[in-house]
Amino acid sequence: MTAAPAPARVRLKPEERRAQLIGIGLRLLTTRPIHEMSIDEVAAEAGISRGLLFHYFPTKRDYYVAVVRAGGHRLLLHATAPEEGAPADRVRGIVDGFVSFVRRRRDNYVAVVRAAAGGDELVLEVFEENRRILTDRVLLAAGIHAPTPLHRLAVRGWLAMAEETAVSSTAEVIGEDDLVDLLVRSLEQIVEQFAAGRP
């Protein structure tokens, strides 16, 4: 009895191959620091040669940055405000998407944050860009259209708290809806302090 022939390798369009390689990287990132990720392992899992991987990403660093950027982009797709509504409702949309994303993808999120903390300038730049976008979204949703540097600092600090509570809390400690309520109220208090001239 002869063995069945091996399945033919599927040819992917360049954008599909890039997406496949980045997806593999995001999954592997949950098991090791990004700079310990093996390019050979990524290529083998994708069923391509190491050389072909470098056709899509010229260097390992380019690949690592693309993986971190993709992780940040996925978060930003979820953490969005509705087009209309009161400031509290618009902020709630961002917070709800953020908390939901982080809690359901905790390992991936922590891995991306850890990668940014690794000190690579390009990776850190991607991470900081995501933080700037989130800060701008929150300020706009909260109705702060001409933020001062102190406004930005306050929202950055609030985002750090939101991130830590979303990562560290469990359903036994606080439910997702209650956590969203807590974070929205805390931001409202910060905004009220600035409106009252008490930064």
JOUR-V748125 format. One record per pair of residues at least 4 apart in sequence whose C-alpha atoms are under 7 Angstrom apart, sorted by sequence separation. I is the first residue (numbers start at 0). J is the second residue. If there is no record, write none. Layout:
{{I	J} {I	J}}
This chain:
{{11	15} {12	16} {13	17} {14	18} {15	19} {16	20} {17	21} {18	22} {19	23} {20	24} {21	25} {22	26} {23	27} {24	28} {27	31} {28	32} {31	35} {32	36} {37	41} {38	42} {39	43} {40	44} {41	45} {42	46} {43	47} {47	51} {48	52} {49	53} {50	54} {51	55} {52	56} {53	57} {57	61} {58	62} {59	63} {60	64} {61	65} {62	66} {63	67} {64	68} {65	69} {66	70} {67	71} {68	72} {69	73} {70	74} {71	75} {72	76} {73	77} {74	78} {75	79} {84	88} {85	89} {86	90} {87	91} {88	92} {89	93} {90	94} {91	95} {92	96} {93	97} {94	98} {95	99} {96	100} {97	101} {98	102} {99	103} {100	104} {101	105} {104	108} {105	109} {106	110} {107	111} {108	112} {109	113} {110	114} {111	115} {112	116} {113	117} {119	123} {120	124} {121	125} {122	126} {123	127} {124	128} {125	129} {126	130} {127	131} {128	132} {129	133} {130	134} {131	135} {132	136} {133	137} {134	138} {135	139} {136	140} {137	141} {138	142} {139	143} {146	150} {147	151} {148	152} {149	153} {150	154} {151	155} {152	156} {153	157} {154	158} {155	159} {156	160} {157	161} {158	162} {159	163} {160	164} {161	165} {162	166} {163	167} {164	168} {168	172} {169	173} {170	174} {173	177} {174	178} {175	179} {176	180} {177	181} {178	182} {179	183} {180	184} {181	185} {182	186} {183	187} {184	188} {185	189} {186	190} {187	191} {188	192} {189	193} {190	194} {191	195} {192	196} {193	197} {11	16} {28	33} {31	36} {42	47} {43	48} {53	58} {56	61} {84	89} {118	123} {138	143} {139	144} {146	151} {168	173} {170	175} {173	178} {192	197} {193	198} {42	48} {56	62} {192	198} {42	49} {101	108} {115	122} {81	89} {115	123} {80	89} {39	49} {42	52} {80	90} {81	92} {115	126} {80	92} {79	92} {80	93} {79	93} {78	93} {78	94} {24	41} {79	96} {134	151} {23	41} {78	96} {77	96} {78	97} {77	97} {134	154} {20	41} {134	155} {161	182} {74	97} {77	100} {20	45} {74	100} {33	63} {17	55} {25	66} {70	111} {24	66} {21	65} {67	111} {21	66} {90	137} {90	140} {89	140} {90	141} {86	140} {87	141} {67	122} {86	141} {86	142} {64	121} {68	125} {64	122} {71	129} {80	140} {105	166} {102	165} {101	165} {102	166} {101	166} {98	165} {29	106} {29	107} {28	107} {29	110} {33	114} {25	107} {28	110} {32	114} {95	179} {94	179} {91	183} {90	183}}
